[in-house]
Amino acid sequence: MNLATDRANLWHPYASAVKPPPVLDAATADGAWIVLDDGTRLIDGISSWWCAAYGHACPTVVQAIREQAAKLPHVMFAGLTHEPAIRLAERLNLVMPRGLNRYFYADSGSIAVECAMKMAIQYQAATGHPGRRRIAVLKGGYHGDTVGAMSVSDPGGMHRIFRGLLPEQFFADRPSCRFDAPWDEASFAPMESLLEEHAGEIAAVIAEPVFQGANAMWFYHPEYLRKLREACDRHGVLLIFDEIATGFGRTGRTFASDYAGVLPDIMTVGKALTAGSVSLAVAAASDRVAEPIDVFLHGPTFMANPIACAAAAASVELFLSRDWGAETARIERRLKTALAPCRACPNVKDVRVLGAVGVLEVERIPDPETTRKIALETGVWLRPYDRFVYTMPPFITDDAGIDRIAEAMRALADAV
Ligand SMILES: *Cc1c(COP(=O)(O)O)cnc(C)c1O
């Protein structure tokens, strides 16, 4: 592999093009493993940004991609439809919450979030509320990197730099009540007062249910979502759940919102939707949202790409065929035991586990070079960032693999 070309020409995520951080060269991946060019095998402790939920290169998904690529790799979706798009809708009907069955296929998670927000705004305009054009959000949220999605993500550093480009939204303090603590009514107060004050300008609330991922790695109380549903109904505001990270079993339920038994008006799914193979996401709306929208104003070139739809249909079948409930419960138990001793590490402020997600909140993370060294020493691929050393392993990772991941997390926490 010519890494000089990589350094000379390629931009990596959240990195400098001219002073790039170190990279490892992946040659193949199968099951829970990433295999480097020199044959080194690393457990993918974060499922390649949480998408390879059942491991890499699942044979049925690869086969579906191969067959579809040979038959019909792509065709435009305006005025035409195709079998993989329909097959995927039939599979989604088996897993999506009943009542959220109007599917818009989007190219990525961020685009699905853009679509969800556009649906909300078109719905409000069509039902006589053209003034409801903004979105209310929770601080600590993450919904993607496109402009609209950034505008509803935590107002950290990025918002200052992109001021002027980003539409201004309404932010409420994040839910303070922990997932497993007794419910604290005060935790909903910031959102309640925000809605009371500004409902007339708000089209929808968007939230990652129960688990705030990328920007907070925080599990909050499901009761918050029941309060949120009630408040949205009271104020004529739509509710969007972003289940892109949490969908398909990651937190131990099919959807994290199942912990609350709350149905949103629009839900986004992505990431594990194609079992980590190709990019596809869905914005799923209820009939109530879809009916008043005369013409939905979105239609990307590669909408409903047949290869992506075939991959997603095969992935949903895989999800349905697995005992993922037992797998995530086993991983949760194992992570809780294996990470408990980390509470004693001086650099560790908090240890949190739910389903197949394990988080060490730390004072400081190691530098990229140390992280790379620890990956090679422990044989575990992890990517600490901000104040988090975390794992979201493939569900197929066995107990020995989980223990090894926990050891690598501890090594990363201890390395500063
Ligand atoms: C990853 C993520 C997104 C963005 O998805 P992309 O496919 O990276 O655009 C949106 N919302 C949540 C909750 C995510 O975790």
The ligand as a Tripos MOL2 file, in Angstrom:
@<TRIPOS>MOLECULE
LIG
   15    15     1     0     0
SMALL
NO_CHARGES

@<TRIPOS>ATOM
      1 C1        -23.5930    8.9240   12.8660 C.3       1 LIG1
      2 C2        -24.8150    9.6600   13.2340 C.ar      1 LIG1
      3 C3        -25.4400   10.5220   12.3150 C.ar      1 LIG1
      4 C4        -24.8600   10.8280   10.9620 C.3       1 LIG1
      5 O1        -24.8220    9.7290   10.1270 O.3       1 LIG1
      6 P1        -23.7900    9.7240    8.8780 P.3       1 LIG1
      7 O2        -24.1330    8.4650    8.1480 O.co2     1 LIG1
      8 O3        -22.4150    9.7310    9.4740 O.co2     1 LIG1
      9 O4        -24.0780   10.9450    8.0950 O.co2     1 LIG1
     10 C5        -26.6150   11.1280   12.6960 C.ar      1 LIG1
     11 N1        -27.1530   10.9070   13.9140 N.ar      1 LIG1
     12 C6        -26.5920   10.0830   14.8140 C.ar      1 LIG1
     13 C7        -27.2500    9.8550   16.1200 C.3       1 LIG1
     14 C8        -25.3960    9.4350   14.5120 C.ar      1 LIG1
     15 O5        -24.8150    8.6490   15.4290 O.3       1 LIG1
@<TRIPOS>BOND
     1     1     2 1
     2     2     3 ar
     3     2    14 ar
     4     3     4 1
     5     3    10 ar
     6     4     5 1
     7     5     6 1
     8     6     7 2
     9     6     8 1
    10     6     9 1
    11    10    11 ar
    12    11    12 ar
    13    12    13 1
    14    12    14 ar
    15    14    15 1
@<TRIPOS>SUBSTRUCTURE
     1 LIG1         1 GROUP 0 **** ****
